[in-house]
Amino acid sequence: MGTVIYGNELAQELKDGMKARVDELRRQGRRIPSLSVILAGENPASLSYVRGKQKACASVGIESSVIRLPADVSQEALEAEIIRLNEDPAVDGILVQLPLPAGLEESRAIGRIDPRKDVDGLHPLNVGRLYLGEEGFVPCTPRGCMELLKRMEAPLDGCRAVVVGRSHLVGSPVARLLQNANATVTICHSHTRNLREICRQADVLIVAIGQPHFIDHTYVKEGAYVIDVGISKAADGSLKGDVDFDDVLPVAKAITPVPKGVGPMTICMLLDNTLKAYEEREKHGL
Ligand code: GUN
């Protein structure tokens, strides 16, 4: 029977450490780290994610603001808002909540963010740094996955890792992080043949496809470390991961649940990236 690794518990431990750092800044009368989120439109899931981010900032003492824009905002007005935040010395981190409403170009918007404030790690400069193994901002969910693997004490050096999903937000960057940690990495996606056989070879299996309970025990090698990034709302309102947790738990060495798995770690890594942006900006005199 596998060990269940709870992301909410790990996130709380890390947030306790961050709160102590921010409390100390406040005690010293220093400037307080600050995150700005741009939310265009009314996507209910995005509204809920953004509320979660605001709540998490407040819980560690980081200041946050949300800039609400109408769904029919022009590309130019959206980019003007990003440029305004780039130039605001009180803002350390900028996050453009995705997906953007139809008609807006995500890559053009992300490309406008000052890479030093890109706490989502999605600007092409930070993407390039990750691929070169250089220091930069790393996307939050992939970072959260790596922290969970660390907590599982998964031996990554020389292991066989399989990532199911190749998105820019999760699959591709987490594969790169695993490779940077000396894993041998296979990325699978909707066109992959023999997916089950490939997954069954994985010592570390990361699943990020958004298909509820797609992965059952027949995809999992005995003793594998399993990270479930997926989160889908079922008809009855319950949240389901990409992994059939109850079916896979007996064969896994360790596994993350949904909810209380990767989700809380994503937000925690956003806070950590915001503190990193703050510290870098303070060090270089803003
Ligand atoms: N929407 C869903 N996940 C994310 C994320 O990590 N960053 C942004 N900006 N939008 C998202």
Residues whose N, C-alpha, C, O or C-beta is under 5 A from the ligand:
A	BS01	GUN	V96 Q97 L98 P99 D120
